């Protein structure tokens, strides 16, 4: 299968990989282009993370409407309701399948999201 890698990262990963009609987006975190974690709690961090998902999708020719599955990691399960409020605004109609877990994350952040999109060539 033909694979294309999109974007660059300061760690050994590709932000997005297209494999045929599918786009796989690496876990995105609430970090701005300056490398700093955004402040403002789970709502602000969810917004920035979803903006980063959207940007990675665009690199591979996709958009949020193409997302069929997400995997969400929250550092604190008590943030689930506030996260859901923001997340729902990005998928108001036909939301993707989703798994959400609580786990300690690699840096001092509250959320990480990865996505799989289906976008026929």
Biopython code that builds the backbone (N, CA, C, O; Angstrom):
import numpy as np
from Bio.PDB.StructureBuilder import StructureBuilder

atoms = [
    (1, "UNK", "N", (0.839, -1.177, 0.000)),
    (1, "UNK", "CA", (0.000, 0.000, 0.000)),
    (1, "UNK", "C", (0.883, 1.239, 0.000)),
    (1, "UNK", "O", (1.902, 1.282, 0.690)),
    (2, "UNK", "N", (0.505, 2.210, -0.748)),
    (2, "UNK", "CA", (1.224, 3.472, -0.814)),
    (2, "UNK", "C", (0.905, 4.318, 0.417)),
    (2, "UNK", "O", (-0.261, 4.520, 0.755)),
    (3, "UNK", "N", (1.951, 4.812, 1.084)),
    (3, "UNK", "CA", (1.768, 5.668, 2.248)),
    (3, "UNK", "C", (2.451, 6.995, 1.996)),
    (3, "UNK", "O", (3.523, 7.057, 1.395)),
    (4, "UNK", "N", (1.812, 8.057, 2.468)),
    (4, "UNK", "CA", (2.403, 9.392, 2.401)),
    (4, "UNK", "C", (2.432, 9.958, 3.812)),
    (4, "UNK", "O", (1.448, 9.868, 4.546)),
    (5, "UNK", "N", (3.557, 10.537, 4.184)),
    (5, "UNK", "CA", (3.711, 11.154, 5.496)),
    (5, "UNK", "C", (3.638, 12.660, 5.326)),
    (5, "UNK", "O", (4.212, 13.219, 4.392)),
    (6, "UNK", "N", (2.920, 13.318, 6.245)),
    (6, "UNK", "CA", (2.720, 14.763, 6.141)),
    (6, "UNK", "C", (3.150, 15.444, 7.422)),
    (6, "UNK", "O", (2.896, 14.951, 8.521)),
    (7, "UNK", "N", (3.803, 16.583, 7.268)),
    (7, "UNK", "CA", (4.195, 17.389, 8.405)),
    (7, "UNK", "C", (5.496, 16.929, 9.024)),
    (7, "UNK", "O", (6.043, 15.884, 8.673)),
    (8, "UNK", "N", (5.970, 17.725, 9.940)),
    (8, "UNK", "CA", (7.204, 17.433, 10.656)),
    (8, "UNK", "C", (6.948, 17.625, 12.145)),
    (8, "UNK", "O", (6.029, 18.334, 12.553)),
    (9, "UNK", "N", (7.777, 16.981, 12.936)),
    (9, "UNK", "CA", (7.644, 17.069, 14.380)),
    (9, "UNK", "C", (9.031, 17.078, 14.996)),
    (9, "UNK", "O", (9.994, 16.602, 14.395)),
    (10, "UNK", "N", (9.126, 17.624, 16.199)),
    (10, "UNK", "CA", (10.408, 17.611, 16.907)),
    (10, "UNK", "C", (10.659, 16.255, 17.583)),
    (10, "UNK", "O", (11.720, 16.042, 18.169)),
    (11, "UNK", "N", (9.688, 15.345, 17.502)),
    (11, "UNK", "CA", (9.845, 13.980, 18.003)),
    (11, "UNK", "C", (9.664, 13.020, 16.822)),
    (11, "UNK", "O", (9.132, 13.428, 15.789)),
    (12, "UNK", "N", (10.088, 11.761, 16.944)),
    (12, "UNK", "CA", (10.049, 10.855, 15.797)),
    (12, "UNK", "C", (8.645, 10.326, 15.480)),
    (12, "UNK", "O", (8.305, 9.190, 15.810)),
    (13, "UNK", "N", (7.847, 11.169, 14.840)),
    (13, "UNK", "CA", (6.517, 10.784, 14.385)),
    (13, "UNK", "C", (6.094, 11.688, 13.247)),
    (13, "UNK", "O", (6.647, 12.773, 13.067)),
    (14, "UNK", "N", (5.121, 11.245, 12.485)),
    (14, "UNK", "CA", (4.506, 12.074, 11.452)),
    (14, "UNK", "C", (3.162, 12.551, 11.988)),
    (14, "UNK", "O", (2.377, 11.734, 12.468)),
    (15, "UNK", "N", (2.875, 13.851, 11.921)),
    (15, "UNK", "CA", (1.575, 14.327, 12.390)),
    (15, "UNK", "C", (0.398, 13.642, 11.681)),
    (15, "UNK", "O", (-0.639, 13.388, 12.295)),
    (16, "UNK", "N", (0.566, 13.346, 10.392)),
    (16, "UNK", "CA", (-0.485, 12.667, 9.639)),
    (16, "UNK", "C", (0.147, 11.730, 8.621)),
    (16, "UNK", "O", (1.177, 12.038, 8.020)),
    (17, "UNK", "N", (-0.490, 10.582, 8.441)),
    (17, "UNK", "CA", (-0.072, 9.618, 7.433)),
    (17, "UNK", "C", (-1.306, 9.207, 6.655)),
    (17, "UNK", "O", (-2.315, 8.802, 7.234)),
    (18, "UNK", "N", (-1.218, 9.314, 5.326)),
    (18, "UNK", "CA", (-2.307, 8.836, 4.475)),
    (18, "UNK", "C", (-1.922, 7.468, 3.967)),
    (18, "UNK", "O", (-0.834, 7.279, 3.424)),
    (19, "UNK", "N", (-2.825, 6.505, 4.145)),
    (19, "UNK", "CA", (-2.655, 5.146, 3.641)),
    (19, "UNK", "C", (-3.912, 4.843, 2.829)),
    (19, "UNK", "O", (-4.949, 4.474, 3.382)),
    (20, "UNK", "N", (-3.805, 5.002, 1.522)),
    (20, "UNK", "CA", (-4.978, 4.829, 0.672)),
    (20, "UNK", "C", (-6.016, 5.887, 0.986)),
    (20, "UNK", "O", (-5.729, 7.084, 0.948)),
    (21, "UNK", "N", (-7.218, 5.443, 1.295)),
    (21, "UNK", "CA", (-8.320, 6.365, 1.572)),
    (21, "UNK", "C", (-8.397, 6.796, 3.032)),
    (21, "UNK", "O", (-9.293, 7.552, 3.407)),
    (22, "UNK", "N", (-7.466, 6.324, 3.860)),
    (22, "UNK", "CA", (-7.494, 6.635, 5.284)),
    (22, "UNK", "C", (-6.378, 7.603, 5.656)),
    (22, "UNK", "O", (-5.280, 7.554, 5.101)),
    (23, "UNK", "N", (-6.678, 8.481, 6.603)),
    (23, "UNK", "CA", (-5.701, 9.415, 7.157)),
    (23, "UNK", "C", (-5.611, 9.121, 8.650)),
    (23, "UNK", "O", (-6.616, 9.137, 9.361)),
    (24, "UNK", "N", (-4.400, 8.856, 9.110)),
    (24, "UNK", "CA", (-4.148, 8.584, 10.524)),
    (24, "UNK", "C", (-3.433, 9.805, 11.112)),
    (24, "UNK", "O", (-2.370, 10.205, 10.639)),
    (25, "UNK", "N", (-4.028, 10.380, 12.138)),
    (25, "UNK", "CA", (-3.454, 11.559, 12.783)),
    (25, "UNK", "C", (-2.868, 11.132, 14.121)),
    (25, "UNK", "O", (-3.566, 10.577, 14.970)),
    (26, "UNK", "N", (-1.582, 11.396, 14.299)),
    (26, "UNK", "CA", (-0.916, 11.109, 15.568)),
    (26, "UNK", "C", (-1.584, 11.884, 16.686)),
    (26, "UNK", "O", (-2.248, 12.894, 16.450)),
    (27, "UNK", "N", (-1.402, 11.406, 17.901)),
    (27, "UNK", "CA", (-1.965, 12.098, 19.050)),
    (27, "UNK", "C", (-1.549, 13.555, 19.068)),
    (27, "UNK", "O", (-0.363, 13.882, 19.030)),
    (28, "UNK", "N", (-2.545, 14.422, 19.125)),
    (28, "UNK", "CA", (-2.302, 15.860, 19.167)),
    (28, "UNK", "C", (-2.561, 16.356, 20.580)),
    (28, "UNK", "O", (-3.443, 15.858, 21.281)),
    (29, "UNK", "N", (-1.776, 17.345, 20.982)),
    (29, "UNK", "CA", (-1.844, 17.894, 22.326)),
    (29, "UNK", "C", (-2.063, 19.403, 22.247)),
    (29, "UNK", "O", (-1.927, 19.992, 21.175)),
    (30, "UNK", "N", (-2.399, 20.031, 23.372)),
    (30, "UNK", "CA", (-2.715, 21.460, 23.371)),
    (30, "UNK", "C", (-1.483, 22.367, 23.394)),
    (30, "UNK", "O", (-1.268, 23.133, 24.333)),
    (31, "UNK", "N", (-0.693, 22.255, 22.346)),
    (31, "UNK", "CA", (0.530, 23.047, 22.240)),
    (31, "UNK", "C", (0.404, 23.961, 21.028)),
    (31, "UNK", "O", (0.014, 23.523, 19.946)),
    (32, "UNK", "N", (0.735, 25.224, 21.218)),
    (32, "UNK", "CA", (0.697, 26.188, 20.128)),
    (32, "UNK", "C", (1.925, 26.085, 19.247)),
    (32, "UNK", "O", (2.842, 25.311, 19.524)),
    (33, "UNK", "N", (1.934, 26.869, 18.187)),
    (33, "UNK", "CA", (3.055, 26.853, 17.243)),
    (33, "UNK", "C", (4.368, 27.283, 17.900)),
    (33, "UNK", "O", (5.447, 26.988, 17.388)),
    (34, "UNK", "N", (4.271, 27.977, 19.031)),
    (34, "UNK", "CA", (5.471, 28.397, 19.766)),
    (34, "UNK", "C", (6.010, 27.293, 20.685)),
    (34, "UNK", "O", (7.029, 27.476, 21.350)),
    (35, "UNK", "N", (5.313, 26.136, 20.718)),
    (35, "UNK", "CA", (5.755, 25.024, 21.537)),
    (35, "UNK", "C", (5.261, 25.049, 22.968)),
    (35, "UNK", "O", (5.553, 24.142, 23.746)),
    (36, "UNK", "N", (4.509, 26.092, 23.320)),
    (36, "UNK", "CA", (4.023, 26.229, 24.697)),
    (36, "UNK", "C", (2.636, 25.596, 24.850)),
    (36, "UNK", "O", (1.796, 25.685, 23.955)),
    (37, "UNK", "N", (2.419, 24.966, 25.984)),
    (37, "UNK", "CA", (1.104, 24.418, 26.321)),
    (37, "UNK", "C", (0.166, 25.587, 26.585)),
    (37, "UNK", "O", (0.516, 26.518, 27.311)),
    (38, "UNK", "N", (-1.027, 25.539, 25.996)),
    (38, "UNK", "CA", (-1.988, 26.619, 26.215)),
    (38, "UNK", "C", (-2.510, 26.559, 27.642)),
    (38, "UNK", "O", (-2.641, 25.481, 28.221)),
    (39, "UNK", "N", (-2.802, 27.707, 28.196)),
    (39, "UNK", "CA", (-3.348, 27.769, 29.550)),
    (39, "UNK", "C", (-4.862, 27.891, 29.464)),
    (39, "UNK", "O", (-5.417, 28.115, 28.388)),
    (40, "UNK", "N", (-5.517, 27.743, 30.592)),
    (40, "UNK", "CA", (-6.948, 27.963, 30.613)),
    (40, "UNK", "C", (-7.786, 26.747, 30.933)),
    (40, "UNK", "O", (-9.009, 26.802, 30.813)),
    (41, "UNK", "N", (-7.169, 25.650, 31.337)),
    (41, "UNK", "CA", (-7.947, 24.493, 31.744)),
    (41, "UNK", "C", (-8.358, 23.597, 30.592)),
    (41, "UNK", "O", (-7.917, 23.777, 29.457)),
    (42, "UNK", "N", (-9.216, 22.622, 30.900)),
    (42, "UNK", "CA", (-9.574, 21.602, 29.924)),
    (42, "UNK", "C", (-10.305, 22.169, 28.710)),
    (42, "UNK", "O", (-10.100, 21.674, 27.602)),
    (43, "UNK", "N", (-11.141, 23.176, 28.873)),
    (43, "UNK", "CA", (-11.872, 23.742, 27.728)),
    (43, "UNK", "C", (-10.901, 24.339, 26.712)),
    (43, "UNK", "O", (-10.983, 24.040, 25.521)),
    (44, "UNK", "N", (-9.993, 25.172, 27.178)),
    (44, "UNK", "CA", (-9.012, 25.786, 26.276)),
    (44, "UNK", "C", (-8.089, 24.736, 25.679)),
    (44, "UNK", "O", (-7.746, 24.814, 24.500)),
    (45, "UNK", "N", (-7.683, 23.758, 26.473)),
    (45, "UNK", "CA", (-6.788, 22.718, 25.966)),
    (45, "UNK", "C", (-7.499, 21.821, 24.955)),
    (45, "UNK", "O", (-6.874, 21.372, 23.994)),
    (46, "UNK", "N", (-8.778, 21.553, 25.147)),
    (46, "UNK", "CA", (-9.536, 20.760, 24.176)),
    (46, "UNK", "C", (-9.653, 21.516, 22.861)),
    (46, "UNK", "O", (-9.451, 20.934, 21.795)),
    (47, "UNK", "N", (-9.976, 22.804, 22.920)),
    (47, "UNK", "CA", (-10.070, 23.616, 21.687)),
    (47, "UNK", "C", (-8.758, 23.589, 20.911)),
    (47, "UNK", "O", (-8.765, 23.370, 19.700)),
    (48, "UNK", "N", (-7.642, 23.805, 21.585)),
    (48, "UNK", "CA", (-6.348, 23.829, 20.900)),
    (48, "UNK", "C", (-6.005, 22.458, 20.332)),
    (48, "UNK", "O", (-5.479, 22.359, 19.223)),
    (49, "UNK", "N", (-6.294, 21.417, 21.074)),
    (49, "UNK", "CA", (-6.030, 20.066, 20.588)),
    (49, "UNK", "C", (-6.846, 19.779, 19.335)),
    (49, "UNK", "O", (-6.321, 19.206, 18.380)),
    (50, "UNK", "N", (-8.107, 20.163, 19.320)),
    (50, "UNK", "CA", (-8.945, 19.931, 18.147)),
    (50, "UNK", "C", (-8.482, 20.785, 16.963)),
    (50, "UNK", "O", (-8.558, 20.344, 15.816)),
    (51, "UNK", "N", (-8.009, 21.990, 17.230)),
    (51, "UNK", "CA", (-7.429, 22.816, 16.154)),
    (51, "UNK", "C", (-6.197, 22.120, 15.574)),
    (51, "UNK", "O", (-5.977, 22.157, 14.364)),
    (52, "UNK", "N", (-5.400, 21.492, 16.427)),
    (52, "UNK", "CA", (-4.215, 20.774, 15.954)),
    (52, "UNK", "C", (-4.598, 19.526, 15.156)),
    (52, "UNK", "O", (-3.926, 19.193, 14.180)),
    (53, "UNK", "N", (-5.670, 18.828, 15.558)),
    (53, "UNK", "CA", (-6.185, 17.698, 14.777)),
    (53, "UNK", "C", (-6.597, 18.187, 13.397)),
    (53, "UNK", "O", (-6.247, 17.582, 12.384)),
    (54, "UNK", "N", (-7.335, 19.273, 13.365)),
    (54, "UNK", "CA", (-7.808, 19.840, 12.098)),
    (54, "UNK", "C", (-6.634, 20.227, 11.195)),
    (54, "UNK", "O", (-6.674, 19.972, 9.991)),
    (55, "UNK", "N", (-5.608, 20.828, 11.753)),
    (55, "UNK", "CA", (-4.430, 21.226, 10.978)),
    (55, "UNK", "C", (-3.698, 20.006, 10.417)),
    (55, "UNK", "O", (-3.262, 20.024, 9.265)),
    (56, "UNK", "N", (-3.560, 18.954, 11.215)),
    (56, "UNK", "CA", (-2.895, 17.739, 10.736)),
    (56, "UNK", "C", (-3.706, 17.083, 9.615)),
    (56, "UNK", "O", (-3.131, 16.608, 8.636)),
    (57, "UNK", "N", (-5.011, 17.053, 9.748)),
    (57, "UNK", "CA", (-5.871, 16.505, 8.694)),
    (57, "UNK", "C", (-5.689, 17.266, 7.386)),
    (57, "UNK", "O", (-5.586, 16.663, 6.318)),
    (58, "UNK", "N", (-5.651, 18.584, 7.475)),
    (58, "UNK", "CA", (-5.497, 19.421, 6.274)),
    (58, "UNK", "C", (-4.196, 19.115, 5.543)),
    (58, "UNK", "O", (-4.149, 19.168, 4.314)),
    (59, "UNK", "N", (-3.136, 18.794, 6.288)),
    (59, "UNK", "CA", (-1.860, 18.445, 5.653)),
    (59, "UNK", "C", (-2.034, 17.282, 4.682)),
    (59, "UNK", "O", (-1.361, 17.220, 3.653)),
    (60, "UNK", "N", (-2.939, 16.362, 5.011)),
    (60, "UNK", "CA", (-3.156, 15.161, 4.205)),
    (60, "UNK", "C", (-4.401, 15.256, 3.330)),
    (60, "UNK", "O", (-4.831, 14.257, 2.754)),
    (61, "UNK", "N", (-4.983, 16.448, 3.227)),
    (61, "UNK", "CA", (-6.143, 16.641, 2.367)),
    (61, "UNK", "C", (-7.477, 16.304, 3.001)),
    (61, "UNK", "O", (-8.465, 16.103, 2.295)),
    (62, "UNK", "N", (-7.519, 16.239, 4.329)),
    (62, "UNK", "CA", (-8.757, 15.908, 5.020)),
    (62, "UNK", "C", (-9.292, 17.060, 5.840)),
    (62, "UNK", "O", (-8.710, 18.144, 5.886)),
    (63, "UNK", "N", (-10.416, 16.800, 6.486)),
    (63, "UNK", "CA", (-11.039, 17.783, 7.369)),
    (63, "UNK", "C", (-11.773, 17.037, 8.476)),
    (63, "UNK", "O", (-11.914, 15.815, 8.423)),
    (64, "UNK", "N", (-12.236, 17.770, 9.468)),
    (64, "UNK", "CA", (-12.888, 17.142, 10.614)),
    (64, "UNK", "C", (-14.103, 16.307, 10.208)),
    (64, "UNK", "O", (-14.380, 15.285, 10.836)),
    (65, "UNK", "N", (-14.818, 16.714, 9.191)),
    (65, "UNK", "CA", (-15.995, 15.964, 8.746)),
    (65, "UNK", "C", (-15.633, 14.564, 8.250)),
    (65, "UNK", "O", (-16.505, 13.700, 8.161)),
    (66, "UNK", "N", (-14.371, 14.330, 7.931)),
    (66, "UNK", "CA", (-13.912, 13.020, 7.452)),
    (66, "UNK", "C", (-13.548, 12.069, 8.589)),
    (66, "UNK", "O", (-13.313, 10.885, 8.344)),
    (67, "UNK", "N", (-13.498, 12.558, 9.818)),
    (67, "UNK", "CA", (-13.060, 11.742, 10.949)),
    (67, "UNK", "C", (-14.106, 10.678, 11.261)),
    (67, "UNK", "O", (-15.291, 10.974, 11.411)),
    (68, "UNK", "N", (-13.635, 9.415, 11.355)),
    (68, "UNK", "CA", (-14.540, 8.305, 11.661)),
    (68, "UNK", "C", (-14.286, 7.717, 13.047)),
    (68, "UNK", "O", (-15.138, 7.006, 13.579)),
    (69, "UNK", "N", (-13.110, 8.008, 13.645)),
    (69, "UNK", "CA", (-12.776, 7.451, 14.960)),
    (69, "UNK", "C", (-11.781, 8.356, 15.660)),
    (69, "UNK", "O", (-10.824, 8.832, 15.049)),
    (70, "UNK", "N", (-12.008, 8.590, 16.939)),
    (70, "UNK", "CA", (-11.031, 9.306, 17.753)),
    (70, "UNK", "C", (-10.705, 8.469, 18.989)),
    (70, "UNK", "O", (-11.493, 7.638, 19.441)),
    (71, "UNK", "N", (-9.528, 8.724, 19.504)),
    (71, "UNK", "CA", (-9.070, 8.111, 20.739)),
    (71, "UNK", "C", (-8.628, 9.263, 21.623)),
    (71, "UNK", "O", (-7.714, 10.006, 21.267)),
    (72, "UNK", "N", (-9.272, 9.416, 22.776)),
    (72, "UNK", "CA", (-9.052, 10.562, 23.651)),
    (72, "UNK", "C", (-8.462, 10.085, 24.971)),
    (72, "UNK", "O", (-8.932, 9.118, 25.571)),
    (73, "UNK", "N", (-7.427, 10.782, 25.406)),
    (73, "UNK", "CA", (-6.831, 10.514, 26.714)),
    (73, "UNK", "C", (-6.990, 11.780, 27.551)),
    (73, "UNK", "O", (-6.520, 12.852, 27.169)),
    (74, "UNK", "N", (-7.649, 11.646, 28.683)),
    (74, "UNK", "CA", (-7.779, 12.738, 29.638)),
    (74, "UNK", "C", (-6.900, 12.433, 30.843)),
    (74, "UNK", "O", (-6.867, 11.298, 31.320)),
    (75, "UNK", "N", (-6.201, 13.426, 31.327)),
    (75, "UNK", "CA", (-5.363, 13.239, 32.505)),
    (75, "UNK", "C", (-6.202, 13.112, 33.776)),
    (75, "UNK", "O", (-5.747, 12.559, 34.777)),
    (76, "UNK", "N", (-7.439, 13.632, 33.727)),
    (76, "UNK", "CA", (-8.309, 13.612, 34.903)),
    (76, "UNK", "C", (-9.745, 13.355, 34.447)),
    (76, "UNK", "O", (-10.327, 14.171, 33.733)),
    (77, "UNK", "N", (-10.306, 12.237, 34.853)),
    (77, "UNK", "CA", (-11.671, 11.871, 34.449)),
    (77, "UNK", "C", (-12.700, 12.908, 34.897)),
    (77, "UNK", "O", (-13.784, 12.985, 34.318)),
    (78, "UNK", "N", (-12.384, 13.694, 35.900)),
    (78, "UNK", "CA", (-13.322, 14.737, 36.340)),
    (78, "UNK", "C", (-13.489, 15.829, 35.294)),
    (78, "UNK", "O", (-14.418, 16.632, 35.387)),
    (79, "UNK", "N", (-12.603, 15.874, 34.299)),
    (79, "UNK", "CA", (-12.715, 16.847, 33.207)),
    (79, "UNK", "C", (-13.628, 16.365, 32.087)),
    (79, "UNK", "O", (-13.833, 17.088, 31.111)),
    (80, "UNK", "N", (-14.178, 15.163, 32.204)),
    (80, "UNK", "CA", (-14.929, 14.549, 31.112)),
    (80, "UNK", "C", (-16.095, 15.412, 30.630)),
    (80, "UNK", "O", (-16.244, 15.606, 29.424)),
    (81, "UNK", "N", (-16.922, 15.933, 31.529)),
    (81, "UNK", "CA", (-18.076, 16.729, 31.106)),
    (81, "UNK", "C", (-17.659, 18.007, 30.389)),
    (81, "UNK", "O", (-18.223, 18.347, 29.348)),
    (82, "UNK", "N", (-16.680, 18.715, 30.934)),
    (82, "UNK", "CA", (-16.214, 19.955, 30.298)),
    (82, "UNK", "C", (-15.568, 19.660, 28.948)),
    (82, "UNK", "O", (-15.756, 20.408, 27.988)),
    (83, "UNK", "N", (-14.805, 18.564, 28.877)),
    (83, "UNK", "CA", (-14.231, 18.145, 27.597)),
    (83, "UNK", "C", (-15.332, 17.869, 26.588)),
    (83, "UNK", "O", (-15.271, 18.352, 25.457)),
    (84, "UNK", "N", (-16.336, 17.101, 26.981)),
    (84, "UNK", "CA", (-17.432, 16.737, 26.083)),
    (84, "UNK", "C", (-18.147, 17.963, 25.518)),
    (84, "UNK", "O", (-18.516, 17.983, 24.344)),
    (85, "UNK", "N", (-18.340, 18.974, 26.343)),
    (85, "UNK", "CA", (-19.006, 20.211, 25.880)),
    (85, "UNK", "C", (-18.262, 20.825, 24.703)),
    (85, "UNK", "O", (-18.875, 21.192, 23.700)),
    (86, "UNK", "N", (-16.959, 20.935, 24.822)),
    (86, "UNK", "CA", (-16.149, 21.533, 23.753)),
    (86, "UNK", "C", (-16.050, 20.578, 22.567)),
    (86, "UNK", "O", (-16.241, 20.997, 21.426)),
    (87, "UNK", "N", (-15.760, 19.324, 22.813)),
    (87, "UNK", "CA", (-15.602, 18.318, 21.754)),
    (87, "UNK", "C", (-16.845, 18.274, 20.870)),
    (87, "UNK", "O", (-16.736, 18.193, 19.647)),
    (88, "UNK", "N", (-18.016, 18.326, 21.481)),
    (88, "UNK", "CA", (-19.283, 18.254, 20.741)),
    (88, "UNK", "C", (-19.427, 19.377, 19.728)),
    (88, "UNK", "O", (-20.105, 19.204, 18.715)),
    (89, "UNK", "N", (-18.815, 20.512, 19.974)),
    (89, "UNK", "CA", (-18.928, 21.625, 19.018)),
    (89, "UNK", "C", (-18.164, 21.349, 17.728)),
    (89, "UNK", "O", (-18.453, 21.963, 16.701)),
    (90, "UNK", "N", (-17.203, 20.444, 17.761)),
    (90, "UNK", "CA", (-16.427, 20.096, 16.571)),
    (90, "UNK", "C", (-17.092, 18.997, 15.757)),
    (90, "UNK", "O", (-16.779, 18.816, 14.580)),
    (91, "UNK", "N", (-18.008, 18.264, 16.379)),
    (91, "UNK", "CA", (-18.707, 17.167, 15.707)),
    (91, "UNK", "C", (-20.201, 17.262, 16.023)),
    (91, "UNK", "O", (-20.783, 16.343, 16.599)),
    (92, "UNK", "N", (-20.807, 18.378, 15.641)),
    (92, "UNK", "CA", (-22.215, 18.632, 15.968)),
    (92, "UNK", "C", (-23.151, 17.625, 15.300)),
    (92, "UNK", "O", (-24.189, 17.275, 15.863)),
    (93, "UNK", "N", (-22.790, 17.156, 14.101)),
    (93, "UNK", "CA", (-23.605, 16.175, 13.379)),
    (93, "UNK", "C", (-22.744, 14.965, 13.072)),
    (93, "UNK", "O", (-21.573, 15.100, 12.715)),
    (94, "UNK", "N", (-23.321, 13.793, 13.209)),
    (94, "UNK", "CA", (-22.636, 12.537, 12.882)),
    (94, "UNK", "C", (-21.252, 12.435, 13.531)),
    (94, "UNK", "O", (-20.247, 12.330, 12.828)),
    (95, "UNK", "N", (-21.194, 12.465, 14.850)),
    (95, "UNK", "CA", (-19.882, 12.372, 15.506)),
    (95, "UNK", "C", (-19.218, 11.030, 15.220)),
    (95, "UNK", "O", (-19.897, 10.031, 14.984)),
    (96, "UNK", "N", (-17.892, 11.016, 15.242)),
    (96, "UNK", "CA", (-17.165, 9.763, 14.996)),
    (96, "UNK", "C", (-17.291, 8.806, 16.179)),
    (96, "UNK", "O", (-17.687, 9.197, 17.276)),
    (97, "UNK", "N", (-16.947, 7.552, 15.931)),
    (97, "UNK", "CA", (-16.782, 6.611, 17.035)),
    (97, "UNK", "C", (-15.653, 7.149, 17.917)),
    (97, "UNK", "O", (-14.750, 7.834, 17.437)),
    (98, "UNK", "N", (-15.717, 6.831, 19.211)),
    (98, "UNK", "CA", (-14.714, 7.409, 20.103)),
    (98, "UNK", "C", (-14.442, 6.483, 21.279)),
    (98, "UNK", "O", (-15.338, 5.808, 21.786)),
    (99, "UNK", "N", (-13.200, 6.470, 21.692)),
    (99, "UNK", "CA", (-12.794, 5.840, 22.946)),
    (99, "UNK", "C", (-12.195, 6.941, 23.802)),
    (99, "UNK", "O", (-11.412, 7.755, 23.312)),
    (100, "UNK", "N", (-12.560, 6.972, 25.080)),
    (100, "UNK", "CA", (-12.001, 7.965, 26.000)),
    (100, "UNK", "C", (-11.509, 7.240, 27.238)),
    (100, "UNK", "O", (-12.234, 6.451, 27.844)),
    (101, "UNK", "N", (-10.268, 7.519, 27.604)),
    (101, "UNK", "CA", (-9.702, 6.916, 28.809)),
    (101, "UNK", "C", (-9.044, 7.987, 29.667)),
    (101, "UNK", "O", (-8.787, 9.102, 29.214)),
    (102, "UNK", "N", (-8.780, 7.620, 30.916)),
    (102, "UNK", "CA", (-8.004, 8.469, 31.816)),
    (102, "UNK", "C", (-6.628, 7.828, 31.967)),
    (102, "UNK", "O", (-6.513, 6.634, 32.243)),
    (103, "UNK", "N", (-5.598, 8.631, 31.783)),
    (103, "UNK", "CA", (-4.232, 8.140, 31.949)),
    (103, "UNK", "C", (-3.309, 9.327, 32.193)),
    (103, "UNK", "O", (-3.616, 10.460, 31.824)),
    (104, "UNK", "N", (-2.193, 9.048, 32.811)),
    (104, "UNK", "CA", (-1.173, 10.083, 32.980)),
    (104, "UNK", "C", (-0.553, 10.347, 31.614)),
    (104, "UNK", "O", (-0.261, 9.403, 30.879)),
    (105, "UNK", "N", (-0.350, 11.592, 31.266)),
    (105, "UNK", "CA", (0.220, 11.957, 29.977)),
    (105, "UNK", "C", (1.693, 12.293, 30.116)),
    (105, "UNK", "O", (2.194, 12.495, 31.222)),
    (106, "UNK", "N", (2.381, 12.351, 28.984)),
    (106, "UNK", "CA", (3.842, 12.483, 28.975)),
    (106, "UNK", "C", (4.349, 13.852, 29.432)),
    (106, "UNK", "O", (5.447, 13.962, 29.979)),
    (107, "UNK", "N", (3.557, 14.878, 29.208)),
    (107, "UNK", "CA", (3.939, 16.214, 29.661)),
    (107, "UNK", "C", (2.782, 16.770, 30.486)),
    (107, "UNK", "O", (1.734, 16.130, 30.580)),
    (108, "UNK", "N", (2.947, 17.925, 31.072)),
    (108, "UNK", "CA", (1.911, 18.506, 31.931)),
    (108, "UNK", "C", (0.775, 19.092, 31.088)),
    (108, "UNK", "O", (0.645, 20.308, 30.949)),
    (109, "UNK", "N", (-0.035, 18.201, 30.535)),
    (109, "UNK", "CA", (-1.198, 18.583, 29.752)),
    (109, "UNK", "C", (-2.401, 17.824, 30.282)),
    (109, "UNK", "O", (-2.252, 16.866, 31.040)),
    (110, "UNK", "N", (-3.595, 18.250, 29.882)),
    (110, "UNK", "CA", (-4.823, 17.633, 30.355)),
    (110, "UNK", "C", (-5.451, 16.693, 29.335)),
    (110, "UNK", "O", (-6.342, 15.918, 29.683)),
    (111, "UNK", "N", (-4.994, 16.747, 28.057)),
    (111, "UNK", "CA", (-5.677, 16.002, 27.013)),
    (111, "UNK", "C", (-4.735, 15.662, 25.860)),
    (111, "UNK", "O", (-3.798, 16.402, 25.562)),
    (112, "UNK", "N", (-5.007, 14.528, 25.221)),
    (112, "UNK", "CA", (-4.377, 14.159, 23.962)),
    (112, "UNK", "C", (-5.447, 13.455, 23.134)),
    (112, "UNK", "O", (-6.235, 12.671, 23.663)),
    (113, "UNK", "N", (-5.470, 13.740, 21.831)),
    (113, "UNK", "CA", (-6.464, 13.141, 20.938)),
    (113, "UNK", "C", (-5.773, 12.671, 19.664)),
    (113, "UNK", "O", (-4.984, 13.404, 19.068)),
    (114, "UNK", "N", (-6.076, 11.439, 19.250)),
    (114, "UNK", "CA", (-5.651, 10.963, 17.936)),
    (114, "UNK", "C", (-6.915, 10.698, 17.122)),
    (114, "UNK", "O", (-8.000, 10.538, 17.683)),
    (115, "UNK", "N", (-6.769, 10.654, 15.793)),
    (115, "UNK", "CA", (-7.938, 10.505, 14.940)),
    (115, "UNK", "C", (-7.616, 9.662, 13.714)),
    (115, "UNK", "O", (-6.474, 9.590, 13.260)),
    (116, "UNK", "N", (-8.663, 9.029, 13.197)),
    (116, "UNK", "CA", (-8.609, 8.319, 11.933)),
    (116, "UNK", "C", (-9.717, 8.910, 11.070)),
    (116, "UNK", "O", (-10.863, 9.033, 11.501)),
    (117, "UNK", "N", (-9.351, 9.274, 9.843)),
    (117, "UNK", "CA", (-10.326, 9.835, 8.912)),
    (117, "UNK", "C", (-10.394, 8.982, 7.649)),
    (117, "UNK", "O", (-9.424, 8.330, 7.260)),
    (118, "UNK", "N", (-11.552, 9.005, 7.030)),
    (118, "UNK", "CA", (-11.755, 8.314, 5.758)),
    (118, "UNK", "C", (-12.036, 9.380, 4.704)),
    (118, "UNK", "O", (-13.044, 10.084, 4.771)),
    (119, "UNK", "N", (-11.128, 9.492, 3.725)),
    (119, "UNK", "CA", (-11.243, 10.499, 2.680)),
    (119, "UNK", "C", (-10.787, 9.842, 1.378)),
    (119, "UNK", "O", (-9.589, 9.795, 1.098)),
    (120, "UNK", "N", (-11.738, 9.332, 0.573)),
    (120, "UNK", "CA", (-11.335, 8.684, -0.686)),
    (120, "UNK", "C", (-10.487, 9.596, -1.558)),
    (120, "UNK", "O", (-10.737, 10.797, -1.663)),
    (121, "UNK", "N", (-9.482, 8.999, -2.179)),
    (121, "UNK", "CA", (-8.597, 9.746, -3.081)),
    (121, "UNK", "C", (-9.339, 10.170, -4.328)),
    (121, "UNK", "O", (-8.759, 10.810, -5.205)),
]
sb = StructureBuilder()
sb.init_structure("model")
sb.init_model(0)
sb.init_chain("A")
sb.init_seg("    ")
for serial, (resi, resn, name, xyz) in enumerate(atoms, 1):
    if name == "N":
        sb.init_residue(resn, " ", resi, " ")
    sb.init_atom(name, np.array(xyz, "f"), 0.0, 1.0, " ", f" {name:<3s}", serial, name[0])
structure = sb.get_structure()
